């Protein structure tokens, strides 16, 4: 039993074989997948797919790449989407100073606005932070909302992780943990309590070893979980159980799902 806390199963990369992809995930023991929207059209797809598949839930928000496209009508649409069945989070939102597909000042402005909207909606946040660690921390620290959510695809050091944990956030570990060059991320995993970790694929991106070079998919979250177990010297069954419980807790997915996973 595993949960993929961050996937883009709604993207067109999966249109050809989504049923088969989800079957492979189920066969691999993946019981729940969060489909995370990046723009309005993508959010609609995530909600639609969550409605079609029992194991899929949705998050809605505007990725920093698309921050320059936001206007007030965008927020009206997101407010409506957030009320839809199986929408459990607001995201992914944040800062991306690596590609800078939206101007930095616009990213910062829209990130602040979206944090406030997530607070208004009472949803946990899914935070994107790429090459913007200090700016992301500053904005999260200044935010007056309920600091509930995950730092997705974590790429900072342990000092940053500790600050995020102290604010109340969870740390989500991607498939890059399996890469030879990911010593800093492995150090983070070693030091962060398993009670505050989630695992994710970010599929179709960031395919873990030994599948690198292929399209990523939710079934591959097993490789991330195995690496976490190895680093923390835990049984894989314990990593699966605890990270799944963390996923249910942070996204507020209800009692029935927890009972079905952990027994009555």
N, C-alpha and C positions, 0 to 999 in steps of 0.2 A: 504494500500500500504506500503510494507516494502522491505528492501533489506538486504540480508545476505552477508556481506562484506568479509566473509572468511569461506569457506566450502571445504571439500574434497569429494564432490559428485562424483568425478572421481574414488575414491578408490574401491577396490574389494568388500568392505562391502556393496556396493549398486548395485552390478552387478545383483543380483537376482530380484530386484524390483525397479530399478531406475525410470522407468516411473511412478509407483505409488507414489514414494517419491516426485517426482516433481509435480505430480497432487495435492498431499496434501499440498505442499508448495503454489501452486497457489490458492487453496481453502482457505488457511490461509491468503491470501493477499500478499504473497511474490512474487514480480515482477521481481527480479533480484538476481542472485547468482554468486559470484566469486568462481570458482573452482581453487584451489591453488595447484600447483605441488610441490613435495618434492624431486624427483629425475628425471632423464631423461625419464624413462618409464612412470612415473606418469604424467609428464608434457605432454607427447604425448597423454595420456588418457584425460587430462584436455582439451587440444586443440580439440581433437576429439569430446568430449561431448559438448563443446561450439559450434562446428559446427552443431551438431544435434539438439540442443535445443535453441530456440530464447532467452530464459531468462538467459542462462548461458554464462559467459565470463571466460577467463582463465588468470592465472598468471603462469609464468615459473621461476624456480630457483632451487637451491639445498639447502635443509634443512641442518642445522648443523649436524644432525645425520649422514648425508651422505657426509660430507665435505672430509673425508678421501678418497672417491672414485673419487674426481675431478682430472682431468688432462686437458691439453690444448685442447684435442679433445672435452671434455665436454663443454668448453666455445664456441667452434666453433658450436656445436649443439645448444646451447642456443641462440647464435646470429641468427641462422637460424629460430629457433622456434619463436623468438621475432618478426619476420617479418610476422608471420602468422595472418590470420584474427581473430579478437576478442581477441587477446592477449593484455591485458591492464595494466599489471604490471609485475615487476620482484620480485619473491619471491616464497616460503618464505625463507628468508635468515637471518642469525644472529648467536646467541650463545646459547647453551644449556649446562650449567654447572651442571644441575641436573642429567641427565643420562650419560653424557660424552661418548656417543657412538662413537664419534671421539675425538682424543686427543685435548686438549684445544688449544695448539699452532697451530694445523692445522685448527681448527675452526676459530681462529682469522685471520690467513693468508687468508683463503678462503673467510671469511666475507669481509675483506678489498678488495680483488679482485672482489668480486661480487658487492659490492657497486660501484666500478669504472666501471664495465661492465654495470650496470644499468644506470649510468650517460652517458656512451657512447651511449647506446641505447635510451636514452631519456624517460625512463619509471619510474613511481613512484615505490617505494620499499615497500615490505611487510616484516616487521621486526619481527623475532622470538627472544624473550628474556626470558630465564628461568633461574633463579638463577644466572644471570650475569648482573645485573643492571648497576653497575659502569663501567664495561668493555664495555657494549653496548653503554652507554652514551659517553664514551671517544672516541670510534670509530666513532660515528655519529658526534660528535663535530669536530673531525679532518678531516672528509671527506669533500673534496672540491666540491663535486657535488651539484646539485640542491636538497635541502633537502625537497623532496616531497614524501609523502607516509603515511603509517600507522604503528603504533606500535600495532601489532596484539595481541589479548588475553592479554591485559595489566594487569600486576601483580605488578607493582611498587607502590610507595607512591605518594602523591600529589607533593612533591618536584621534583621527577623525571618527573612526568607528565608535570609540569610547564616548565622544561627544554626542553622537547620534543616539547611542544607547541611553545616555543620561537624560536626553530629551524625551525618550520614550519610544523611539523608532526601532524597528526590526531591520536586520541586515539580510539582504537576499543575495545568494551566491550563484553565479552563472557558471556555464561550462568552461570558462577560461581558467577555472581552478585546476583543470587538468593539463594546462599548457606548461611546458618546461620553464618559461620565463616568468611565471606567476608567483614568485617567491613571496612578494609582499602580501598578496591575497591569501596565500597559505598561512602566513603568520597571523593575519586577521582571523582566519577560521580557527586557528589553534587557540587564540586568546579569547575570542567572543564565546560566551556560554551558549551551549546548544539550544537552550531555552529561548534564545533571541535570534536564531538563524532560520532562514527559509532557503529553499533551493528552487532554481528556475532554469528555463532553457533560453528565453528571449528568442525562441524560434520564430522565423526560419534562419535567424542569425546565430553567430557565436557557437558553432557546432563543436562539441567537446571531442577530445581524443577518446577513442580511436576512430571517430567518424569524420574527422576534419576533411574538408573538401566536398562534403555532401551537404545537402539542405538539412538544416537542423529541424527537429520535431519533438513534441512532448515526450515521447518514449525515451529520449536520450537523457532526460533528467536523472535517470538511474546512474549514469556515469558520474554526475556531479555528486549525488548522494554517496556513492561508493568512495569517492575521493575525500569527502568530508569525514566519513567514518574512519578512513585510513589515517587522516591527519589527527583526528581527535581520539584515536584508539578506542573507538566504540563499535559495537555491533551494528551492521547495516540496518538490522530490524529496528534498533533504537533510534537511529538517525531518521529512518522513514517515519516512525511513529511520532517522534517529537516534532520534527519539522512540519509534519502534516497537522498536528495539533496547533502549532504556531500559526499556520496558514489559516485554519478555521477561526482562530481567535482574532487575528488582526483584521480579517475581512468580515468578522461578525456573522459568519455562516452558521446556521442555527443548530439547535440541540439535536435534531434528527440526524443530521449529517455526522455530528460527533459521535452519537451513539452507534451509528451504522459502522463507523470506522473502528471504534475502540471497544465495543461491546457494552452491554448494559450491566 
